[in-house]
Structure formats: structure tokens, C-alpha cells
Amino acid sequence: MRLLSLQSKDVINVFDGQKIGNIADVEIDWCTRKVIAIVVEKICFFHFFCFFKDPPCQIIPIECVISLKGDVILVNIEHL
């Protein structure tokens, strides 16, 4: 699967059912050549104010990803 196809999908937290955002990037361990985390750009309507409030991106370990199939990416994170 290519990164470009992942970037168009929404990331949903199954713990509380909220949309976190969209995938901005992935982190790769170059020694093992495996994806270790996804970087999710948080959704914020007022980008200027959100920049000072919270970090604009969240790193989610690949162990928390439940599903990559379909139109959404499901993750299980208990605390955001």
C-alpha cells in the first residue's frame, strides 16, 4: 500500500469514536524495513489557535492500528 493512498483516509479512534485526523507521514525502521508508527495530522478548524494549544501532529504506534482496510483507518488509543 502506498503512502499517497493512506493520506486520503480518515483516522478514527475506536475507544471513543472520534475522528483524529488524516495521515501525514509514517515512521519506518530502516534496519528491519517495517513501519513502526503513523503520524496523524490532527483536525482543527482554526489552525493558528490549535498550533499554540496542542501539537498539530500525533504519533500513533503501529501496534495501536486495528485496520487499514476500507475508507477509514481504525486505531485504539485510550488517551489523547
N, C-alpha and C positions, 0 to 999 in steps of 0.2 A: 504494500500500500504506500502511496506517495504522500509526502507532507502536504502537498497542494490539495489533495482530496480530503485530508483531515482538517485543514484550516476552515473549510466551509461548514463543518459540523458544529452543533451546539454541545457544550459540556454540561451535563445535568448531574447534580448530586442526589443519589437515591436516598440518602439519610433524611433530608428534609424536602426533597422535590424541587429545589430551586435551581434556576439556570445560573451557572457560574460565569460563563463567557464562552469564548472561542479559542481554539488552539493557536498560539502564536509561534511556538517552536517546540522542538524535542531535544532532550539531552541524551547523548549517546556515549557509552563507554567504548572507547576506541580499541581497547585491548580485547574485549570479548565481542565487539561489534553488535551490541544489543542496546535497545532503548531502555534507559533507566528511569526517565521521568518525562512528563509533558509539561510545557509551560503554557498556562492558560491566561489570556488577557481578560481581566475582569470587566464586566459590563458596568458602565457608568454613563449616565446621560450628560452630566456636567464634568467633562474630562479635567478641566482646570481645577475644580474643587476636590475631585477624587484623587488627584495627584498628591495633594497635601495631606489628605485624610488617611488613605491606605495605599499600599504599594499597588501599582497598576497591573502587576502580574502575580500569579501564584504558581508555585512548582508543586506538581502532584506526582508522587512516586508511581511507577508503573504497577506496583502491587495493589494500588487502590483502584485501578481501572478494571471495571467489570466487563464492559462490552464496547467494541469498536464497530459493530455492525449497524446497519440502518442509517437513519438520518441524524442520530444523536450518539454521543459518547457518554456512557454511564460510568460514574465513579462513586465510590463510597468513602466520604470524608465526614467524620463526626464533628469536627470543629473547624470553622473557617475564620 
